[in-house]
Amino acid sequence: MTAGENDPWTDPSDQAIEAAADRILGFPAAVDRGIVKDIDPDATEITWIERPDQLDEPKLAFLLEHWRALADKAGGIPDRSELDVLDLVPTIGNLMMLEAERDGFDAVYRVYGTGVADRAGRDWTGYRVSEMNRITRTPAALLYRSCYRAVSRRPAPLYTEHASAKWLGVYTWRRLILPLSQDGVACARYLVGNLPVGQRVLSKQEVEEQQRRIRSG
Protein backbone atom coordinates (compact mmCIF):
# COMPACT_ATOMS: atom_id res chain seq x y z
CA MET A 1 0.00 0.00 0.00
CA THR A 2 1.31 3.45 -0.87
CA ALA A 3 2.19 5.52 2.18
CA GLY A 4 -0.84 7.43 3.37
CA GLU A 5 -2.89 6.54 0.28
CA ASN A 6 -6.12 7.10 2.21
CA ASP A 7 -5.06 10.55 3.40
CA PRO A 8 -6.87 13.64 2.03
CA TRP A 9 -3.73 14.75 0.19
CA THR A 10 -3.29 16.64 -3.08
CA ASP A 11 -0.18 16.64 -5.23
CA PRO A 12 0.31 20.34 -6.07
CA SER A 13 -0.12 21.15 -9.75
CA ASP A 14 2.10 23.68 -11.51
CA GLN A 15 -0.88 26.03 -11.55
CA ALA A 16 -1.33 25.74 -7.76
CA ILE A 17 2.40 26.22 -7.18
CA GLU A 18 2.47 29.32 -9.37
CA ALA A 19 -0.62 30.81 -7.72
CA ALA A 20 0.88 30.33 -4.25
CA ALA A 21 4.22 31.74 -5.43
CA ASP A 22 2.37 34.79 -6.80
CA ARG A 23 0.91 35.41 -3.35
CA ILE A 24 4.30 35.08 -1.66
CA LEU A 25 5.83 37.46 -4.20
CA GLY A 26 3.11 39.99 -3.47
CA PHE A 27 4.92 41.01 -0.28
CA PRO A 28 8.33 42.69 0.15
CA ALA A 29 8.89 41.21 3.60
CA ALA A 30 6.50 39.21 5.82
CA VAL A 31 3.67 37.49 3.95
CA ASP A 32 0.22 38.16 5.41
CA ARG A 33 -0.61 35.52 8.02
CA GLY A 34 -3.93 34.68 6.38
CA ILE A 35 -2.19 33.96 3.08
CA VAL A 36 0.43 31.87 4.88
CA LYS A 37 -2.37 29.76 6.36
CA ASP A 38 -4.03 29.44 2.95
CA ILE A 39 -0.82 28.02 1.53
CA ASP A 40 -0.24 25.70 4.49
CA PRO A 41 -2.47 25.62 7.61
CA ASP A 42 0.53 24.35 9.61
CA ALA A 43 2.81 27.21 8.55
CA THR A 44 3.31 30.17 10.86
CA GLU A 45 5.63 32.41 8.84
CA ILE A 46 6.89 33.13 5.34
CA THR A 47 9.18 36.17 5.21
CA TRP A 48 11.62 37.71 2.74
CA ILE A 49 14.71 38.31 4.89
CA GLU A 50 17.37 40.98 4.40
CA ARG A 51 19.49 40.98 7.57
CA PRO A 52 20.91 38.30 9.88
CA ASP A 53 19.50 40.12 12.94
CA GLN A 54 16.01 39.31 11.67
CA LEU A 55 16.64 35.64 12.43
CA ASP A 56 16.41 34.21 15.95
CA GLU A 57 18.35 31.06 15.07
CA PRO A 58 22.16 31.65 15.22
CA LYS A 59 22.89 29.01 12.58
CA LEU A 60 20.51 30.59 10.09
CA ALA A 61 21.82 34.08 10.90
CA PHE A 62 25.37 32.83 10.27
CA LEU A 63 24.33 31.29 6.97
CA LEU A 64 22.63 34.48 5.79
CA GLU A 65 25.59 36.61 6.83
CA HIS A 66 27.95 34.39 4.84
CA TRP A 67 25.64 34.41 1.81
CA ARG A 68 25.37 38.21 1.94
CA ALA A 69 29.17 38.55 2.10
CA LEU A 70 29.43 36.44 -1.06
CA ALA A 71 26.63 38.46 -2.68
CA ASP A 72 28.39 41.74 -1.90
CA LYS A 73 31.61 40.40 -3.40
CA ALA A 74 29.80 39.16 -6.52
CA GLY A 75 27.68 42.27 -6.89
CA GLY A 76 24.57 40.11 -7.09
CA ILE A 77 23.49 36.54 -6.48
CA PRO A 78 26.55 34.46 -5.45
CA ASP A 79 27.70 31.80 -7.87
CA ARG A 80 27.72 28.18 -6.76
CA SER A 81 31.46 28.04 -7.47
CA GLU A 82 32.14 30.70 -4.84
CA LEU A 83 30.74 28.52 -2.07
CA ASP A 84 33.30 26.68 0.07
CA VAL A 85 31.81 24.05 2.35
CA LEU A 86 34.66 24.58 4.83
CA ASP A 87 33.30 28.07 5.47
CA LEU A 88 29.95 26.57 6.47
CA VAL A 89 31.13 24.10 9.12
CA PRO A 90 28.98 25.65 11.92
CA THR A 91 25.85 24.79 9.91
CA ILE A 92 26.97 21.72 7.98
CA GLY A 93 24.58 19.16 9.52
CA ASN A 94 21.60 21.41 8.82
CA LEU A 95 22.41 22.24 5.22
CA MET A 96 20.63 21.11 2.10
CA MET A 97 21.65 21.89 -1.46
CA LEU A 98 19.05 21.60 -4.19
CA GLU A 99 19.39 21.89 -7.95
CA ALA A 100 16.48 23.80 -9.46
CA GLU A 101 14.47 22.15 -12.23
CA ARG A 102 11.83 23.62 -14.52
CA ASP A 103 12.51 27.18 -13.35
CA GLY A 104 11.98 26.22 -9.74
CA PHE A 105 8.75 24.27 -10.13
CA ASP A 106 10.77 21.32 -8.83
CA ALA A 107 14.26 20.67 -7.47
CA VAL A 108 16.59 17.77 -6.74
CA TYR A 109 18.22 17.28 -3.34
CA ARG A 110 21.97 17.15 -4.04
CA VAL A 111 22.99 17.43 -0.38
CA TYR A 112 20.78 16.46 2.55
CA GLY A 113 22.46 17.23 5.89
CA THR A 114 22.68 14.51 8.51
CA GLY A 115 21.05 16.74 11.10
CA VAL A 116 18.03 17.07 8.82
CA ALA A 117 17.99 13.42 7.73
CA ASP A 118 18.21 12.13 11.29
CA ARG A 119 15.08 14.05 12.27
CA ALA A 120 13.25 13.53 8.97
CA GLY A 121 13.84 9.79 9.23
CA ARG A 122 15.57 9.44 5.86
CA ASP A 123 18.25 10.90 3.61
CA TRP A 124 16.49 12.20 0.50
CA THR A 125 19.66 12.91 -1.52
CA GLY A 126 19.00 12.28 -5.22
CA TYR A 127 15.22 12.63 -4.93
CA ARG A 128 13.16 15.46 -6.33
CA VAL A 129 11.10 17.51 -3.92
CA SER A 130 8.01 16.33 -5.79
CA GLU A 131 9.06 12.69 -5.34
CA MET A 132 9.64 13.13 -1.63
CA ASN A 133 6.24 14.81 -1.34
CA ARG A 134 4.46 11.95 -3.13
CA ILE A 135 6.19 9.27 -1.11
CA THR A 136 5.48 10.84 2.28
CA ARG A 137 2.28 12.66 1.28
CA THR A 138 3.50 15.52 3.43
CA PRO A 139 0.97 18.27 4.15
CA ALA A 140 3.75 20.83 3.51
CA ALA A 141 4.07 19.93 -0.19
CA LEU A 142 2.60 23.18 -1.52
CA LEU A 143 4.58 25.25 0.98
CA TYR A 144 7.87 23.66 -0.07
CA ARG A 145 7.33 23.92 -3.79
CA SER A 146 5.76 27.38 -3.93
CA CYS A 147 8.60 28.81 -1.82
CA TYR A 148 11.24 27.37 -4.14
CA ARG A 149 9.34 28.70 -7.15
CA ALA A 150 9.06 32.14 -5.49
CA VAL A 151 12.80 32.26 -4.79
CA SER A 152 13.48 31.25 -8.39
CA ARG A 153 11.43 34.21 -9.58
CA ARG A 154 12.77 36.69 -7.01
CA PRO A 155 16.25 35.46 -6.15
CA ALA A 156 16.41 36.59 -2.53
CA PRO A 157 16.57 34.98 0.94
CA LEU A 158 13.25 33.53 2.12
CA TYR A 159 12.51 32.27 5.63
CA THR A 160 9.70 29.87 6.54
CA GLU A 161 8.48 28.24 9.72
CA HIS A 162 5.94 25.44 9.90
CA ALA A 163 4.77 22.72 12.24
CA SER A 164 6.16 19.29 11.46
CA ALA A 165 4.02 16.41 10.25
CA LYS A 166 2.57 14.51 13.22
CA TRP A 167 4.45 11.35 12.29
CA LEU A 168 7.85 13.02 12.80
CA GLY A 169 9.44 13.56 16.20
CA VAL A 170 9.92 17.29 15.52
CA TYR A 171 7.61 20.11 16.57
CA THR A 172 8.72 22.77 14.09
CA TRP A 173 10.97 23.28 11.07
CA ARG A 174 12.68 26.64 10.56
CA ARG A 175 14.08 27.03 7.07
CA LEU A 176 16.11 29.64 5.20
CA ILE A 177 16.28 29.40 1.41
CA LEU A 178 19.18 31.17 -0.33
CA PRO A 179 19.53 31.36 -4.14
CA LEU A 180 22.80 30.53 -5.90
CA SER A 181 23.57 31.32 -9.53
CA GLN A 182 25.36 29.02 -11.96
CA ASP A 183 26.21 29.21 -15.67
CA GLY A 184 24.39 32.52 -16.05
CA VAL A 185 21.19 31.32 -14.38
CA ALA A 186 20.29 33.66 -11.50
CA CYS A 187 18.77 30.89 -9.38
CA ALA A 188 20.18 27.55 -10.45
CA ARG A 189 20.56 26.12 -6.94
CA TYR A 190 19.19 26.64 -3.48
CA LEU A 191 21.36 26.63 -0.37
CA VAL A 192 18.99 25.82 2.48
CA GLY A 193 19.48 25.89 6.22
CA ASN A 194 16.84 23.66 7.83
CA LEU A 195 16.56 23.48 11.62
CA PRO A 196 14.35 21.04 13.56
CA VAL A 197 13.00 22.66 16.73
CA GLY A 198 11.76 20.61 19.67
CA GLN A 199 11.47 16.86 19.98
CA ARG A 200 8.40 14.72 20.49
CA VAL A 201 8.49 11.18 21.79
CA LEU A 202 6.71 9.09 19.18
CA SER A 203 4.31 6.33 20.13
CA LYS A 204 4.74 2.86 18.64
CA GLN A 205 1.93 3.62 16.19
CA GLU A 206 3.56 6.92 15.14
CA VAL A 207 6.90 5.19 14.57
CA GLU A 208 5.13 2.60 12.40
CA GLU A 209 3.41 5.40 10.48
CA GLN A 210 6.75 7.17 9.95
CA GLN A 211 8.35 4.03 8.58
CA ARG A 212 5.34 3.31 6.37
CA ARG A 213 5.65 6.73 4.79
CA ILE A 214 9.38 7.23 4.39
CA ARG A 215 10.31 3.71 3.37
CA SER A 216 7.70 3.17 0.68
CA GLY A 217 9.76 4.85 -2.00
Summary of the structure (lengths in Angstrom):
residues: 217
radius of gyration: 16.5
end to end distance: 11.1
largest distance: 52.3
contacts: 670
relative contact order: 0.19
helix: 43%
strand: 24%
